[in-house]
Amino acid sequence: MSNYQEVLLQAQSLTPEEQIRLIEYLSSLIRQQVTMTPKPKRSILELRGLGKEIWNGVDAQEYVNQERDSWNG
């Protein structure tokens, strides 16, 4: 039996109040770990060129004109 399964069995034997206390403690512990882990900074420049193949062969001005024409119904 794995440690995880053993812990689950032990948790099931707790009263509902004790289970709630355990959940609250574990949630607090996880939140602390998450806030202490630095997130890498991202840059908008990482998106540069994303999806450019979709526009391959499309004339930009023609596309804009078609879109504007569609607004008039």
PDB file of N, H, CA, C and O in Angstrom:
ATOM      1  N   MET A   1       0.852  -1.178   0.000  1.00  0.00           N
ATOM      2  CA  MET A   1       0.000   0.000   0.000  1.00  0.00           C
ATOM      3  C   MET A   1       0.899   1.244   0.000  1.00  0.00           C
ATOM      4  O   MET A   1       1.876   1.309   0.747  1.00  0.00           O
ATOM      5  N   SER A   2       0.568   2.215  -0.830  1.00  0.00           N
ATOM      6  H   SER A   2      -0.225   2.162  -1.437  1.00  0.00           H
ATOM      7  CA  SER A   2       1.383   3.431  -0.931  1.00  0.00           C
ATOM      8  C   SER A   2       1.110   4.359   0.248  1.00  0.00           C
ATOM      9  O   SER A   2       0.102   4.230   0.944  1.00  0.00           O
ATOM     10  N   ASN A   3       2.034   5.297   0.454  1.00  0.00           N
ATOM     11  H   ASN A   3       2.852   5.402  -0.112  1.00  0.00           H
ATOM     12  CA  ASN A   3       1.856   6.296   1.513  1.00  0.00           C
ATOM     13  C   ASN A   3       0.564   7.078   1.313  1.00  0.00           C
ATOM     14  O   ASN A   3      -0.157   7.381   2.265  1.00  0.00           O
ATOM     15  N   TYR A   4       0.291   7.398   0.049  1.00  0.00           N
ATOM     16  H   TYR A   4       0.877   7.152  -0.723  1.00  0.00           H
ATOM     17  CA  TYR A   4      -0.920   8.165  -0.274  1.00  0.00           C
ATOM     18  C   TYR A   4      -2.171   7.411   0.182  1.00  0.00           C
ATOM     19  O   TYR A   4      -3.055   7.989   0.814  1.00  0.00           O
ATOM     20  N   GLN A   5      -2.238   6.135  -0.138  1.00  0.00           N
ATOM     21  H   GLN A   5      -1.520   5.665  -0.651  1.00  0.00           H
ATOM     22  CA  GLN A   5      -3.397   5.324   0.244  1.00  0.00           C
ATOM     23  C   GLN A   5      -3.509   5.199   1.757  1.00  0.00           C
ATOM     24  O   GLN A   5      -4.612   5.227   2.302  1.00  0.00           O
ATOM     25  N   GLU A   6      -2.372   5.061   2.440  1.00  0.00           N
ATOM     26  H   GLU A   6      -1.475   5.038   1.997  1.00  0.00           H
ATOM     27  CA  GLU A   6      -2.382   4.987   3.897  1.00  0.00           C
ATOM     28  C   GLU A   6      -2.929   6.273   4.505  1.00  0.00           C
ATOM     29  O   GLU A   6      -3.728   6.240   5.441  1.00  0.00           O
ATOM     30  N   VAL A   7      -2.490   7.404   3.961  1.00  0.00           N
ATOM     31  H   VAL A   7      -1.842   7.430   3.200  1.00  0.00           H
ATOM     32  CA  VAL A   7      -2.955   8.695   4.470  1.00  0.00           C
ATOM     33  C   VAL A   7      -4.452   8.847   4.219  1.00  0.00           C
ATOM     34  O   VAL A   7      -5.177   9.343   5.081  1.00  0.00           O
ATOM     35  N   LEU A   8      -4.918   8.424   3.050  1.00  0.00           N
ATOM     36  H   LEU A   8      -4.329   8.021   2.349  1.00  0.00           H
ATOM     37  CA  LEU A   8      -6.352   8.504   2.765  1.00  0.00           C
ATOM     38  C   LEU A   8      -7.154   7.683   3.759  1.00  0.00           C
ATOM     39  O   LEU A   8      -8.181   8.142   4.259  1.00  0.00           O
ATOM     40  N   LEU A   9      -6.698   6.480   4.046  1.00  0.00           N
ATOM     41  H   LEU A   9      -5.864   6.107   3.639  1.00  0.00           H
ATOM     42  CA  LEU A   9      -7.402   5.632   5.008  1.00  0.00           C
ATOM     43  C   LEU A   9      -7.425   6.293   6.385  1.00  0.00           C
ATOM     44  O   LEU A   9      -8.443   6.262   7.076  1.00  0.00           O
ATOM     45  N   GLN A  10      -6.307   6.886   6.778  1.00  0.00           N
ATOM     46  H   GLN A  10      -5.480   6.911   6.216  1.00  0.00           H
ATOM     47  CA  GLN A  10      -6.252   7.563   8.071  1.00  0.00           C
ATOM     48  C   GLN A  10      -7.185   8.771   8.089  1.00  0.00           C
ATOM     49  O   GLN A  10      -7.860   9.025   9.087  1.00  0.00           O
ATOM     50  N   ALA A  11      -7.219   9.511   6.986  1.00  0.00           N
ATOM     51  H   ALA A  11      -6.671   9.304   6.176  1.00  0.00           H
ATOM     52  CA  ALA A  11      -8.093  10.689   6.907  1.00  0.00           C
ATOM     53  C   ALA A  11      -9.557  10.286   6.987  1.00  0.00           C
ATOM     54  O   ALA A  11     -10.368  10.997   7.579  1.00  0.00           O
ATOM     55  N   GLN A  12      -9.895   9.156   6.398  1.00  0.00           N
ATOM     56  H   GLN A  12      -9.236   8.577   5.917  1.00  0.00           H
ATOM     57  CA  GLN A  12     -11.281   8.685   6.441  1.00  0.00           C
ATOM     58  C   GLN A  12     -11.701   8.297   7.852  1.00  0.00           C
ATOM     59  O   GLN A  12     -12.888   8.318   8.178  1.00  0.00           O
ATOM     60  N   SER A  13     -10.752   7.952   8.669  1.00  0.00           N
ATOM     61  H   SER A  13      -9.788   7.936   8.403  1.00  0.00           H
ATOM     62  CA  SER A  13     -11.088   7.560  10.043  1.00  0.00           C
ATOM     63  C   SER A  13     -11.264   8.768  10.959  1.00  0.00           C
ATOM     64  O   SER A  13     -11.717   8.615  12.093  1.00  0.00           O
ATOM     65  N   LEU A  14     -10.918   9.955  10.492  1.00  0.00           N
ATOM     66  H   LEU A  14     -10.549  10.079   9.571  1.00  0.00           H
ATOM     67  CA  LEU A  14     -11.082  11.170  11.281  1.00  0.00           C
ATOM     68  C   LEU A  14     -12.541  11.593  11.324  1.00  0.00           C
ATOM     69  O   LEU A  14     -13.330  11.218  10.456  1.00  0.00           O
ATOM     70  N   THR A  15     -12.894  12.369  12.330  1.00  0.00           N
ATOM     71  H   THR A  15     -12.253  12.673  13.035  1.00  0.00           H
ATOM     72  CA  THR A  15     -14.237  12.938  12.383  1.00  0.00           C
ATOM     73  C   THR A  15     -14.341  14.002  11.284  1.00  0.00           C
ATOM     74  O   THR A  15     -13.319  14.486  10.799  1.00  0.00           O
ATOM     75  N   PRO A  16     -15.559  14.369  10.891  1.00  0.00           N
ATOM     76  CA  PRO A  16     -15.702  15.435   9.881  1.00  0.00           C
ATOM     77  C   PRO A  16     -14.994  16.733  10.289  1.00  0.00           C
ATOM     78  O   PRO A  16     -14.398  17.406   9.448  1.00  0.00           O
ATOM     79  N   GLU A  17     -15.059  17.078  11.567  1.00  0.00           N
ATOM     80  H   GLU A  17     -15.543  16.531  12.250  1.00  0.00           H
ATOM     81  CA  GLU A  17     -14.392  18.297  12.035  1.00  0.00           C
ATOM     82  C   GLU A  17     -12.873  18.187  11.864  1.00  0.00           C
ATOM     83  O   GLU A  17     -12.216  19.141  11.449  1.00  0.00           O
ATOM     84  N   GLU A  18     -12.327  17.018  12.188  1.00  0.00           N
ATOM     85  H   GLU A  18     -12.860  16.242  12.526  1.00  0.00           H
ATOM     86  CA  GLU A  18     -10.889  16.811  12.031  1.00  0.00           C
ATOM     87  C   GLU A  18     -10.491  16.812  10.552  1.00  0.00           C
ATOM     88  O   GLU A  18      -9.419  17.301  10.197  1.00  0.00           O
ATOM     89  N   GLN A  19     -11.344  16.270   9.704  1.00  0.00           N
ATOM     90  H   GLN A  19     -12.215  15.872   9.993  1.00  0.00           H
ATOM     91  CA  GLN A  19     -11.063  16.275   8.265  1.00  0.00           C
ATOM     92  C   GLN A  19     -11.022  17.707   7.743  1.00  0.00           C
ATOM     93  O   GLN A  19     -10.157  18.052   6.938  1.00  0.00           O
ATOM     94  N   ILE A  20     -11.950  18.534   8.198  1.00  0.00           N
ATOM     95  H   ILE A  20     -12.652  18.253   8.852  1.00  0.00           H
ATOM     96  CA  ILE A  20     -11.969  19.940   7.776  1.00  0.00           C
ATOM     97  C   ILE A  20     -10.708  20.646   8.259  1.00  0.00           C
ATOM     98  O   ILE A  20     -10.097  21.399   7.501  1.00  0.00           O
ATOM     99  N   ARG A  21     -10.305  20.415   9.512  1.00  0.00           N
ATOM    100  H   ARG A  21     -10.801  19.803  10.128  1.00  0.00           H
ATOM    101  CA  ARG A  21      -9.066  21.005  10.025  1.00  0.00           C
ATOM    102  C   ARG A  21      -7.875  20.573   9.192  1.00  0.00           C
ATOM    103  O   ARG A  21      -6.999  21.384   8.893  1.00  0.00           O
ATOM    104  N   LEU A  22      -7.836  19.304   8.816  1.00  0.00           N
ATOM    105  H   LEU A  22      -8.548  18.645   9.059  1.00  0.00           H
ATOM    106  CA  LEU A  22      -6.739  18.785   8.003  1.00  0.00           C
ATOM    107  C   LEU A  22      -6.711  19.457   6.634  1.00  0.00           C
ATOM    108  O   LEU A  22      -5.651  19.851   6.148  1.00  0.00           O
ATOM    109  N   ILE A  23      -7.874  19.584   6.022  1.00  0.00           N
ATOM    110  H   ILE A  23      -8.735  19.263   6.417  1.00  0.00           H
ATOM    111  CA  ILE A  23      -7.965  20.236   4.703  1.00  0.00           C
ATOM    112  C   ILE A  23      -7.506  21.688   4.795  1.00  0.00           C
ATOM    113  O   ILE A  23      -6.755  22.164   3.943  1.00  0.00           O
ATOM    114  N   GLU A  24      -7.961  22.387   5.833  1.00  0.00           N
ATOM    115  H   GLU A  24      -8.570  22.000   6.525  1.00  0.00           H
ATOM    116  CA  GLU A  24      -7.562  23.787   5.991  1.00  0.00           C
ATOM    117  C   GLU A  24      -6.056  23.911   6.193  1.00  0.00           C
ATOM    118  O   GLU A  24      -5.427  24.813   5.640  1.00  0.00           O
ATOM    119  N   TYR A  25      -5.484  23.020   6.972  1.00  0.00           N
ATOM    120  H   TYR A  25      -5.995  22.287   7.421  1.00  0.00           H
ATOM    121  CA  TYR A  25      -4.042  23.057   7.204  1.00  0.00           C
ATOM    122  C   TYR A  25      -3.278  22.784   5.909  1.00  0.00           C
ATOM    123  O   TYR A  25      -2.336  23.501   5.573  1.00  0.00           O
ATOM    124  N   LEU A  26      -3.694  21.742   5.184  1.00  0.00           N
ATOM    125  H   LEU A  26      -4.460  21.160   5.457  1.00  0.00           H
ATOM    126  CA  LEU A  26      -3.011  21.410   3.937  1.00  0.00           C
ATOM    127  C   LEU A  26      -3.151  22.530   2.913  1.00  0.00           C
ATOM    128  O   LEU A  26      -2.199  22.832   2.193  1.00  0.00           O
ATOM    129  N   SER A  27      -4.330  23.151   2.840  1.00  0.00           N
ATOM    130  H   SER A  27      -5.104  22.906   3.425  1.00  0.00           H
ATOM    131  CA  SER A  27      -4.542  24.269   1.919  1.00  0.00           C
ATOM    132  C   SER A  27      -3.611  25.425   2.251  1.00  0.00           C
ATOM    133  O   SER A  27      -3.015  26.031   1.361  1.00  0.00           O
ATOM    134  N   SER A  28      -3.493  25.723   3.540  1.00  0.00           N
ATOM    135  H   SER A  28      -3.978  25.231   4.263  1.00  0.00           H
ATOM    136  CA  SER A  28      -2.606  26.800   3.971  1.00  0.00           C
ATOM    137  C   SER A  28      -1.157  26.474   3.630  1.00  0.00           C
ATOM    138  O   SER A  28      -0.414  27.339   3.167  1.00  0.00           O
ATOM    139  N   LEU A  29      -0.765  25.243   3.858  1.00  0.00           N
ATOM    140  H   LEU A  29      -1.369  24.541   4.234  1.00  0.00           H
ATOM    141  CA  LEU A  29       0.596  24.810   3.562  1.00  0.00           C
ATOM    142  C   LEU A  29       0.909  24.942   2.072  1.00  0.00           C
ATOM    143  O   LEU A  29       1.985  25.409   1.699  1.00  0.00           O
ATOM    144  N   ILE A  30      -0.023  24.533   1.233  1.00  0.00           N
ATOM    145  H   ILE A  30      -0.897  24.153   1.537  1.00  0.00           H
ATOM    146  CA  ILE A  30       0.163  24.613  -0.220  1.00  0.00           C
ATOM    147  C   ILE A  30       0.220  26.071  -0.672  1.00  0.00           C
ATOM    148  O   ILE A  30       1.052  26.433  -1.503  1.00  0.00           O
ATOM    149  N   ARG A  31      -0.670  26.914  -0.121  1.00  0.00           N
ATOM    150  H   ARG A  31      -1.346  26.620   0.554  1.00  0.00           H
ATOM    151  CA  ARG A  31      -0.657  28.334  -0.492  1.00  0.00           C
ATOM    152  C   ARG A  31       0.687  28.977  -0.168  1.00  0.00           C
ATOM    153  O   ARG A  31       1.203  29.774  -0.952  1.00  0.00           O
ATOM    154  N   GLN A  32       1.253  28.633   0.986  1.00  0.00           N
ATOM    155  H   GLN A  32       0.834  27.986   1.623  1.00  0.00           H
ATOM    156  CA  GLN A  32       2.556  29.186   1.364  1.00  0.00           C
ATOM    157  C   GLN A  32       3.630  28.747   0.375  1.00  0.00           C
ATOM    158  O   GLN A  32       4.488  29.543  -0.006  1.00  0.00           O
ATOM    159  N   GLN A  33       3.584  27.495  -0.036  1.00  0.00           N
ATOM    160  H   GLN A  33       2.887  26.849   0.273  1.00  0.00           H
ATOM    161  CA  GLN A  33       4.579  26.987  -0.978  1.00  0.00           C
ATOM    162  C   GLN A  33       4.445  27.668  -2.328  1.00  0.00           C
ATOM    163  O   GLN A  33       5.446  27.970  -2.977  1.00  0.00           O
ATOM    164  N   VAL A  34       3.211  27.911  -2.752  1.00  0.00           N
ATOM    165  H   VAL A  34       2.397  27.666  -2.224  1.00  0.00           H
ATOM    166  CA  VAL A  34       2.968  28.542  -4.051  1.00  0.00           C
ATOM    167  C   VAL A  34       3.447  29.985  -4.032  1.00  0.00           C
ATOM    168  O   VAL A  34       4.065  30.442  -4.994  1.00  0.00           O
ATOM    169  N   THR A  35       3.172  30.707  -2.955  1.00  0.00           N
ATOM    170  H   THR A  35       2.670  30.335  -2.174  1.00  0.00           H
ATOM    171  CA  THR A  35       3.572  32.114  -2.908  1.00  0.00           C
ATOM    172  C   THR A  35       5.071  32.261  -2.734  1.00  0.00           C
ATOM    173  O   THR A  35       5.630  33.300  -3.087  1.00  0.00           O
ATOM    174  N   MET A  36       5.732  31.252  -2.201  1.00  0.00           N
ATOM    175  H   MET A  36       5.278  30.408  -1.915  1.00  0.00           H
ATOM    176  CA  MET A  36       7.181  31.322  -2.012  1.00  0.00           C
ATOM    177  C   MET A  36       7.928  30.929  -3.277  1.00  0.00           C
ATOM    178  O   MET A  36       9.120  31.209  -3.398  1.00  0.00           O
ATOM    179  N   THR A  37       7.252  30.288  -4.219  1.00  0.00           N
ATOM    180  H   THR A  37       6.283  30.061  -4.120  1.00  0.00           H
ATOM    181  CA  THR A  37       7.885  29.872  -5.460  1.00  0.00           C
ATOM    182  C   THR A  37       7.821  31.034  -6.449  1.00  0.00           C
ATOM    183  O   THR A  37       6.731  31.424  -6.868  1.00  0.00           O
ATOM    184  N   PRO A  38       8.967  31.591  -6.826  1.00  0.00           N
ATOM    185  CA  PRO A  38       8.934  32.729  -7.754  1.00  0.00           C
ATOM    186  C   PRO A  38       8.456  32.297  -9.142  1.00  0.00           C
ATOM    187  O   PRO A  38       8.870  31.265  -9.670  1.00  0.00           O
ATOM    188  N   LYS A  39       7.586  33.104  -9.706  1.00  0.00           N
ATOM    189  H   LYS A  39       7.249  33.943  -9.278  1.00  0.00           H
ATOM    190  CA  LYS A  39       7.099  32.843 -11.057  1.00  0.00           C
ATOM    191  C   LYS A  39       8.007  33.565 -12.043  1.00  0.00           C
ATOM    192  O   LYS A  39       8.395  34.710 -11.814  1.00  0.00           O
ATOM    193  N   PRO A  40       8.342  32.898 -13.134  1.00  0.00           N
ATOM    194  CA  PRO A  40       9.197  33.575 -14.116  1.00  0.00           C
ATOM    195  C   PRO A  40       8.444  34.731 -14.770  1.00  0.00           C
ATOM    196  O   PRO A  40       7.254  34.630 -15.066  1.00  0.00           O
ATOM    197  N   LYS A  41       9.157  35.818 -14.985  1.00  0.00           N
ATOM    198  H   LYS A  41      10.125  35.901 -14.744  1.00  0.00           H
ATOM    199  CA  LYS A  41       8.542  36.959 -15.649  1.00  0.00           C
ATOM    200  C   LYS A  41       8.385  36.630 -17.123  1.00  0.00           C
ATOM    201  O   LYS A  41       9.250  36.002 -17.734  1.00  0.00           O
ATOM    202  N   ARG A  42       7.271  37.063 -17.679  1.00  0.00           N
ATOM    203  H   ARG A  42       6.569  37.574 -17.183  1.00  0.00           H
ATOM    204  CA  ARG A  42       6.990  36.803 -19.087  1.00  0.00           C
ATOM    205  C   ARG A  42       7.053  38.109 -19.849  1.00  0.00           C
ATOM    206  O   ARG A  42       6.887  39.187 -19.278  1.00  0.00           O
ATOM    207  N   SER A  43       7.292  38.002 -21.123  1.00  0.00           N
ATOM    208  H   SER A  43       7.427  37.126 -21.586  1.00  0.00           H
ATOM    209  CA  SER A  43       7.368  39.183 -21.971  1.00  0.00           C
ATOM    210  C   SER A  43       6.371  39.039 -23.112  1.00  0.00           C
ATOM    211  O   SER A  43       6.180  37.950 -23.652  1.00  0.00           O
ATOM    212  N   ILE A  44       5.744  40.138 -23.467  1.00  0.00           N
ATOM    213  H   ILE A  44       5.899  41.023 -23.028  1.00  0.00           H
ATOM    214  CA  ILE A  44       4.813  40.149 -24.595  1.00  0.00           C
ATOM    215  C   ILE A  44       5.545  39.776 -25.877  1.00  0.00           C
ATOM    216  O   ILE A  44       4.932  39.295 -26.831  1.00  0.00           O
ATOM    217  N   LEU A  45       6.846  39.996 -25.898  1.00  0.00           N
ATOM    218  H   LEU A  45       7.344  40.386 -25.124  1.00  0.00           H
ATOM    219  CA  LEU A  45       7.633  39.693 -27.088  1.00  0.00           C
ATOM    220  C   LEU A  45       7.702  38.194 -27.372  1.00  0.00           C
ATOM    221  O   LEU A  45       8.044  37.790 -28.483  1.00  0.00           O
ATOM    222  N   GLU A  46       7.381  37.371 -26.378  1.00  0.00           N
ATOM    223  H   GLU A  46       7.103  37.700 -25.475  1.00  0.00           H
ATOM    224  CA  GLU A  46       7.362  35.924 -26.593  1.00  0.00           C
ATOM    225  C   GLU A  46       6.289  35.521 -27.607  1.00  0.00           C
ATOM    226  O   GLU A  46       6.357  34.445 -28.201  1.00  0.00           O
ATOM    227  N   LEU A  47       5.311  36.388 -27.795  1.00  0.00           N
ATOM    228  H   LEU A  47       5.257  37.262 -27.313  1.00  0.00           H
ATOM    229  CA  LEU A  47       4.217  36.095 -28.728  1.00  0.00           C
ATOM    230  C   LEU A  47       4.537  36.511 -30.157  1.00  0.00           C
ATOM    231  O   LEU A  47       3.763  36.238 -31.075  1.00  0.00           O
ATOM    232  N   ARG A  48       5.666  37.164 -30.345  1.00  0.00           N
ATOM    233  H   ARG A  48       6.295  37.385 -29.599  1.00  0.00           H
ATOM    234  CA  ARG A  48       6.027  37.652 -31.672  1.00  0.00           C
ATOM    235  C   ARG A  48       6.068  36.503 -32.680  1.00  0.00           C
ATOM    236  O   ARG A  48       6.716  35.481 -32.456  1.00  0.00           O
ATOM    237  N   GLY A  49       5.370  36.695 -33.782  1.00  0.00           N
ATOM    238  H   GLY A  49       4.844  37.526 -33.964  1.00  0.00           H
ATOM    239  CA  GLY A  49       5.363  35.709 -34.861  1.00  0.00           C
ATOM    240  C   GLY A  49       4.362  34.578 -34.664  1.00  0.00           C
ATOM    241  O   GLY A  49       4.192  33.740 -35.549  1.00  0.00           O
ATOM    242  N   LEU A  50       3.704  34.549 -33.518  1.00  0.00           N
ATOM    243  H   LEU A  50       3.843  35.231 -32.799  1.00  0.00           H
ATOM    244  CA  LEU A  50       2.751  33.482 -33.249  1.00  0.00           C
ATOM    245  C   LEU A  50       1.560  33.587 -34.205  1.00  0.00           C
ATOM    246  O   LEU A  50       0.891  34.620 -34.244  1.00  0.00           O
ATOM    247  N   GLY A  51       1.295  32.560 -34.952  1.00  0.00           N
ATOM    248  H   GLY A  51       1.838  31.721 -34.920  1.00  0.00           H
ATOM    249  CA  GLY A  51       0.171  32.523 -35.871  1.00  0.00           C
ATOM    250  C   GLY A  51       0.417  33.211 -37.200  1.00  0.00           C
ATOM    251  O   GLY A  51      -0.518  33.427 -37.971  1.00  0.00           O
ATOM    252  N   LYS A  52       1.659  33.556 -37.474  1.00  0.00           N
ATOM    253  H   LYS A  52       2.419  33.381 -36.848  1.00  0.00           H
ATOM    254  CA  LYS A  52       1.930  34.294 -38.715  1.00  0.00           C
ATOM    255  C   LYS A  52       1.597  33.466 -39.952  1.00  0.00           C
ATOM    256  O   LYS A  52       1.310  34.027 -41.009  1.00  0.00           O
ATOM    257  N   GLU A  53       1.633  32.138 -39.834  1.00  0.00           N
ATOM    258  H   GLU A  53       1.866  31.682 -38.975  1.00  0.00           H
ATOM    259  CA  GLU A  53       1.318  31.291 -40.995  1.00  0.00           C
ATOM    260  C   GLU A  53      -0.140  31.450 -41.432  1.00  0.00           C
ATOM    261  O   GLU A  53      -0.474  31.177 -42.585  1.00  0.00           O
ATOM    262  N   ILE A  54      -0.990  31.881 -40.534  1.00  0.00           N
ATOM    263  H   ILE A  54      -0.719  32.102 -39.598  1.00  0.00           H
ATOM    264  CA  ILE A  54      -2.407  32.091 -40.871  1.00  0.00           C
ATOM    265  C   ILE A  54      -2.547  33.223 -41.886  1.00  0.00           C
ATOM    266  O   ILE A  54      -3.424  33.190 -42.749  1.00  0.00           O
ATOM    267  N   TRP A  55      -1.682  34.214 -41.776  1.00  0.00           N
ATOM    268  H   TRP A  55      -0.969  34.241 -41.075  1.00  0.00           H
ATOM    269  CA  TRP A  55      -1.773  35.399 -42.627  1.00  0.00           C
ATOM    270  C   TRP A  55      -0.913  35.296 -43.878  1.00  0.00           C
ATOM    271  O   TRP A  55      -0.855  36.239 -44.666  1.00  0.00           O
ATOM    272  N   ASN A  56      -0.256  34.181 -44.068  1.00  0.00           N
ATOM    273  H   ASN A  56      -0.304  33.414 -43.428  1.00  0.00           H
ATOM    274  CA  ASN A  56       0.606  34.000 -45.239  1.00  0.00           C
ATOM    275  C   ASN A  56      -0.222  34.112 -46.519  1.00  0.00           C
ATOM    276  O   ASN A  56      -1.199  33.385 -46.700  1.00  0.00           O
ATOM    277  N   GLY A  57       0.171  35.016 -47.393  1.00  0.00           N
ATOM    278  H   GLY A  57       0.965  35.606 -47.245  1.00  0.00           H
ATOM    279  CA  GLY A  57      -0.518  35.185 -48.671  1.00  0.00           C
ATOM    280  C   GLY A  57      -1.750  36.069 -48.603  1.00  0.00           C
ATOM    281  O   GLY A  57      -2.458  36.208 -49.601  1.00  0.00           O
ATOM    282  N   VAL A  58      -2.026  36.669 -47.455  1.00  0.00           N
ATOM    283  H   VAL A  58      -1.452  36.556 -46.644  1.00  0.00           H
ATOM    284  CA  VAL A  58      -3.195  37.541 -47.310  1.00  0.00           C
ATOM    285  C   VAL A  58      -2.735  38.989 -47.416  1.00  0.00           C
ATOM    286  O   VAL A  58      -1.822  39.415 -46.708  1.00  0.00           O
ATOM    287  N   ASP A  59      -3.375  39.739 -48.306  1.00  0.00           N
ATOM    288  H   ASP A  59      -4.117  39.394 -48.881  1.00  0.00           H
ATOM    289  CA  ASP A  59      -3.072  41.161 -48.435  1.00  0.00           C
ATOM    290  C   ASP A  59      -3.771  41.898 -47.293  1.00  0.00           C
ATOM    291  O   ASP A  59      -4.995  41.843 -47.172  1.00  0.00           O
ATOM    292  N   ALA A  60      -2.997  42.584 -46.462  1.00  0.00           N
ATOM    293  H   ALA A  60      -2.003  42.629 -46.561  1.00  0.00           H
ATOM    294  CA  ALA A  60      -3.537  43.221 -45.267  1.00  0.00           C
ATOM    295  C   ALA A  60      -4.608  44.261 -45.599  1.00  0.00           C
ATOM    296  O   ALA A  60      -5.664  44.286 -44.966  1.00  0.00           O
ATOM    297  N   GLN A  61      -4.344  45.110 -46.579  1.00  0.00           N
ATOM    298  H   GLN A  61      -3.487  45.089 -47.094  1.00  0.00           H
ATOM    299  CA  GLN A  61      -5.306  46.156 -46.905  1.00  0.00           C
ATOM    300  C   GLN A  61      -6.591  45.569 -47.462  1.00  0.00           C
ATOM    301  O   GLN A  61      -7.683  46.036 -47.137  1.00  0.00           O
ATOM    302  N   GLU A  62      -6.468  44.549 -48.296  1.00  0.00           N
ATOM    303  H   GLU A  62      -5.581  44.170 -48.560  1.00  0.00           H
ATOM    304  CA  GLU A  62      -7.654  43.888 -48.846  1.00  0.00           C
ATOM    305  C   GLU A  62      -8.488  43.266 -47.723  1.00  0.00           C
ATOM    306  O   GLU A  62      -9.717  43.343 -47.739  1.00  0.00           O
ATOM    307  N   TYR A  63      -7.825  42.663 -46.768  1.00  0.00           N
ATOM    308  H   TYR A  63      -6.827  42.600 -46.755  1.00  0.00           H
ATOM    309  CA  TYR A  63      -8.521  42.054 -45.633  1.00  0.00           C
ATOM    310  C   TYR A  63      -9.287  43.121 -44.842  1.00  0.00           C
ATOM    311  O   TYR A  63     -10.454  42.932 -44.498  1.00  0.00           O
ATOM    312  N   VAL A  64      -8.615  44.242 -44.558  1.00  0.00           N
ATOM    313  H   VAL A  64      -7.667  44.395 -44.837  1.00  0.00           H
ATOM    314  CA  VAL A  64      -9.255  45.320 -43.806  1.00  0.00           C
ATOM    315  C   VAL A  64     -10.442  45.870 -44.577  1.00  0.00           C
ATOM    316  O   VAL A  64     -11.494  46.130 -43.993  1.00  0.00           O
ATOM    317  N   ASN A  65     -10.286  46.050 -45.873  1.00  0.00           N
ATOM    318  H   ASN A  65      -9.431  45.839 -46.348  1.00  0.00           H
ATOM    319  CA  ASN A  65     -11.394  46.556 -46.691  1.00  0.00           C
ATOM    320  C   ASN A  65     -12.587  45.603 -46.651  1.00  0.00           C
ATOM    321  O   ASN A  65     -13.726  46.054 -46.537  1.00  0.00           O
ATOM    322  N   GLN A  66     -12.347  44.306 -46.743  1.00  0.00           N
ATOM    323  H   GLN A  66     -11.421  43.940 -46.836  1.00  0.00           H
ATOM    324  CA  GLN A  66     -13.433  43.323 -46.684  1.00  0.00           C
ATOM    325  C   GLN A  66     -14.140  43.368 -45.331  1.00  0.00           C
ATOM    326  O   GLN A  66     -15.365  43.275 -45.255  1.00  0.00           O
ATOM    327  N   GLU A  67     -13.362  43.510 -44.280  1.00  0.00           N
ATOM    328  H   GLU A  67     -12.367  43.585 -44.342  1.00  0.00           H
ATOM    329  CA  GLU A  67     -13.958  43.586 -42.950  1.00  0.00           C
ATOM    330  C   GLU A  67     -14.832  44.827 -42.825  1.00  0.00           C
ATOM    331  O   GLU A  67     -15.949  44.758 -42.313  1.00  0.00           O
ATOM    332  N   ARG A  68     -14.324  45.954 -43.290  1.00  0.00           N
ATOM    333  H   ARG A  68     -13.416  46.010 -43.706  1.00  0.00           H
ATOM    334  CA  ARG A  68     -15.101  47.195 -43.215  1.00  0.00           C
ATOM    335  C   ARG A  68     -16.372  47.106 -44.044  1.00  0.00           C
ATOM    336  O   ARG A  68     -17.423  47.601 -43.636  1.00  0.00           O
ATOM    337  N   ASP A  69     -16.276  46.473 -45.214  1.00  0.00           N
ATOM    338  H   ASP A  69     -15.422  46.072 -45.546  1.00  0.00           H
ATOM    339  CA  ASP A  69     -17.459  46.301 -46.061  1.00  0.00           C
ATOM    340  C   ASP A  69     -18.516  45.438 -45.365  1.00  0.00           C
ATOM    341  O   ASP A  69     -19.715  45.657 -45.540  1.00  0.00           O
ATOM    342  N   SER A  70     -18.063  44.457 -44.575  1.00  0.00           N
ATOM    343  H   SER A  70     -17.089  44.280 -44.433  1.00  0.00           H
ATOM    344  CA  SER A  70     -19.022  43.581 -43.900  1.00  0.00           C
ATOM    345  C   SER A  70     -19.782  44.290 -42.794  1.00  0.00           C
ATOM    346  O   SER A  70     -20.855  43.838 -42.395  1.00  0.00           O
ATOM    347  N   TRP A  71     -19.240  45.405 -42.287  1.00  0.00           N
ATOM    348  H   TRP A  71     -18.368  45.773 -42.611  1.00  0.00           H
ATOM    349  CA  TRP A  71     -19.927  46.154 -41.252  1.00  0.00           C
ATOM    350  C   TRP A  71     -21.185  46.842 -41.780  1.00  0.00           C
ATOM    351  O   TRP A  71     -22.135  47.083 -41.033  1.00  0.00           O
ATOM    352  N   ASN A  72     -21.178  47.153 -43.066  1.00  0.00           N
ATOM    353  H   ASN A  72     -20.407  46.957 -43.673  1.00  0.00           H
ATOM    354  CA  ASN A  72     -22.292  47.896 -43.660  1.00  0.00           C
ATOM    355  C   ASN A  72     -23.435  46.985 -44.061  1.00  0.00           C
ATOM    356  O   ASN A  72     -24.483  47.462 -44.496  1.00  0.00           O
ATOM    357  N   GLY A  73     -23.254  45.712 -43.926  1.00  0.00           N
ATOM    358  H   GLY A  73     -22.403  45.325 -43.573  1.00  0.00           H
ATOM    359  CA  GLY A  73     -24.330  44.768 -44.197  1.00  0.00           C
ATOM    360  C   GLY A  73     -24.359  44.410 -45.621  1.00  0.00           C
ATOM    361  O   GLY A  73     -25.204  43.619 -46.042  1.00  0.00           O
TER     362      GLY A  73
END
